[in-house]
Amino acid sequence: MRAYIETERLFLRNMEPDDYEEMFKWCGDSKVNTYMLYPLYEKAEECKTYIESLDPDNPDVCDLGIGLKETGELIGMGGFAYHSDTDAWEVGYNLRYDMWGNGYAPEAMKAVLEYIQSKREVKAITGTFAIENKKSGRVMEKLGMTYWRDCEYTKLDGSRTFKACSYRRDFQ
């Protein structure tokens, strides 16, 4: 889904191939990667390949770069993807480590959710986080989600499996 969104402190936009070096600042950071589904990126060019694989015309995915309005720099990426099996939009996000704790993730994800709701019917949103990653659970709570079920997930490279919780918020 193509989008440009602004909040009080942030801008959110579709990623461009030239963003790959900024993206590597979070995708190549082992602290950021600890609970992420994707394996740690070893080279910035891997980010470029990923960005080029994104389909901004897919109406079921809204993945956007998150940037600071004050500086213009990208600090992360996040969005929602629709899953027909649960009839819900699943949230995902990651930010540079030095940007954690500033409220940027919930601010950005609330704005993306509002944008999607202006374009599509949203019956529910979901999110999954490793039980050890309580900060991610707090972000989901700030989006109005509550405990839905226990689960687990495995990194795409099979290197680690996490006990996890899924949160959900249903809309009327």
C-alpha positions as CSV (number, residue, x, y, z in Angstrom):
1,M,0.0,0.0,0.0
2,R,1.4,3.3,-1.0
3,A,1.3,6.0,1.8
4,Y,2.8,9.1,3.1
5,I,1.8,9.9,6.7
6,E,2.9,12.6,9.2
7,T,2.5,12.6,13.0
8,E,3.6,15.3,15.4
9,R,7.2,14.0,15.3
10,L,7.4,11.5,12.5
11,F,6.9,10.9,8.8
12,L,6.1,7.5,7.4
13,R,6.7,6.7,3.8
14,N,7.4,3.8,1.4
15,M,11.0,2.7,1.4
16,E,13.2,3.4,-1.6
17,P,16.2,1.4,-2.7
18,D,18.5,4.3,-1.7
19,D,17.3,3.9,1.9
20,Y,19.3,0.6,2.3
21,E,22.3,2.1,4.2
22,E,19.9,3.8,6.8
23,M,17.9,0.5,7.1
24,F,21.1,-1.4,7.8
25,K,21.6,0.7,11.0
26,W,18.7,-1.3,12.6
27,C,18.7,-4.5,10.5
28,G,22.4,-5.0,11.1
29,D,22.3,-4.3,14.8
30,S,22.3,-7.5,17.0
31,K,20.5,-5.6,19.8
32,V,17.6,-4.7,17.5
33,N,17.6,-8.1,15.9
34,T,17.3,-10.2,19.1
35,Y,13.6,-10.9,18.8
36,M,13.1,-10.2,15.2
37,L,11.8,-12.8,12.8
38,Y,14.5,-12.1,10.2
39,P,18.1,-13.1,10.7
40,L,20.8,-10.5,11.4
41,Y,21.8,-8.7,8.2
42,E,25.5,-8.9,7.6
43,K,25.8,-6.4,4.7
44,A,23.9,-3.3,3.8
45,E,23.3,-4.6,0.3
46,E,21.0,-7.2,1.9
47,C,18.7,-4.4,2.9
48,K,18.7,-3.1,-0.6
49,T,17.6,-6.5,-1.9
50,Y,14.8,-6.6,0.7
51,I,13.6,-3.1,-0.1
52,E,13.5,-4.0,-3.8
53,S,11.4,-7.0,-2.9
54,L,8.6,-4.9,-1.3
55,D,5.5,-4.4,-3.3
56,P,4.0,-0.9,-2.4
57,D,1.0,-1.7,-4.6
58,N,-0.1,-4.7,-2.5
59,P,-3.4,-3.5,-0.8
60,D,-2.9,-6.1,2.0
61,V,0.5,-4.8,3.2
62,C,1.4,-1.3,4.5
63,D,5.2,-1.3,5.3
64,L,6.6,2.1,5.7
65,G,9.9,3.7,6.7
66,I,9.7,5.7,9.9
67,G,11.6,9.0,9.9
68,L,12.1,11.9,12.3
69,K,10.6,15.1,10.9
70,E,13.2,17.2,12.8
71,T,16.2,15.6,11.0
72,G,14.7,13.8,8.0
73,E,16.6,10.6,8.9
74,L,15.0,7.2,8.9
75,I,15.0,5.5,12.3
76,G,13.0,2.3,11.6
77,M,10.3,0.6,9.6
78,G,6.8,-0.7,10.5
79,G,3.3,-1.4,9.4
80,F,0.5,-3.9,9.1
81,A,-0.2,-6.9,6.9
82,Y,-3.6,-8.4,6.3
83,H,-4.1,-12.1,7.1
84,S,-7.3,-13.6,5.8
85,D,-7.0,-16.7,8.1
86,T,-7.6,-14.5,11.1
87,D,-9.4,-11.7,9.3
88,A,-7.0,-9.3,11.0
89,W,-4.1,-6.9,10.2
90,E,-0.9,-7.9,12.0
91,V,1.4,-5.2,13.2
92,G,5.2,-5.3,12.9
93,Y,7.9,-2.7,13.6
94,N,11.5,-2.2,14.4
95,L,13.5,0.9,15.3
96,R,17.2,1.8,15.7
97,Y,18.4,0.9,19.2
98,D,19.2,4.6,20.0
99,M,15.6,5.5,19.3
100,W,14.0,3.0,21.7
101,G,12.0,4.4,24.6
102,N,10.9,7.6,23.0
103,G,7.3,6.5,22.1
104,Y,8.0,6.4,18.4
105,A,6.7,2.9,17.8
106,P,3.2,3.4,19.1
107,E,3.0,6.9,17.6
108,A,3.9,5.5,14.2
109,M,1.8,2.4,14.4
110,K,-1.3,4.3,15.5
111,A,-0.9,6.6,12.5
112,V,-0.5,3.6,10.1
113,L,-3.6,2.0,11.6
114,E,-5.6,5.1,11.1
115,Y,-4.4,5.4,7.5
116,I,-5.4,1.8,6.8
117,Q,-8.8,2.3,8.4
118,S,-9.4,5.2,6.1
119,K,-8.8,2.9,3.1
120,R,-10.1,-0.5,4.2
121,E,-12.3,-2.1,6.7
122,V,-10.3,-3.3,9.7
123,K,-12.1,-5.8,11.8
124,A,-9.2,-6.6,14.1
125,I,-5.4,-6.1,14.6
126,T,-3.0,-8.6,16.1
127,G,0.6,-8.7,17.1
128,T,3.0,-11.3,18.4
129,F,6.0,-10.8,20.6
130,A,8.5,-12.9,22.5
131,I,7.5,-13.2,26.1
132,E,11.0,-11.9,27.1
133,N,10.4,-8.8,25.0
134,K,8.0,-6.9,27.3
135,K,8.6,-3.5,25.7
136,S,7.0,-4.8,22.5
137,G,4.0,-6.0,24.5
138,R,3.7,-2.5,25.9
139,V,3.6,-1.0,22.3
140,M,0.7,-3.4,21.5
141,E,-1.1,-2.4,24.7
142,K,-0.8,1.2,23.6
143,L,-2.5,0.2,20.4
144,G,-5.4,-1.1,22.5
145,M,-4.6,-4.8,22.1
146,T,-4.9,-7.3,24.9
147,Y,-3.8,-10.9,25.4
148,W,-5.3,-13.3,22.9
149,R,-3.3,-16.5,23.0
150,D,0.1,-18.1,23.7
151,C,2.2,-19.2,20.8
152,E,5.8,-19.4,19.6
153,Y,7.7,-18.3,16.5
154,T,11.0,-19.3,15.0
155,K,13.5,-17.0,13.2
156,L,13.4,-17.4,9.4
157,D,16.9,-19.0,9.5
158,G,15.8,-21.4,12.2
159,S,18.4,-20.1,14.6
160,R,16.1,-19.6,17.5
161,T,12.5,-20.2,18.7
162,F,10.7,-18.0,21.1
163,K,7.8,-18.6,23.5
164,A,5.5,-15.8,22.6
165,C,2.1,-14.1,23.2
166,S,-0.3,-12.8,20.6
167,Y,-2.4,-9.8,21.4
168,R,-5.5,-8.7,19.5
169,R,-7.9,-5.8,19.3
170,D,-11.3,-6.2,17.7
171,F,-13.2,-3.3,16.2
172,Q,-17.0,-3.0,16.0
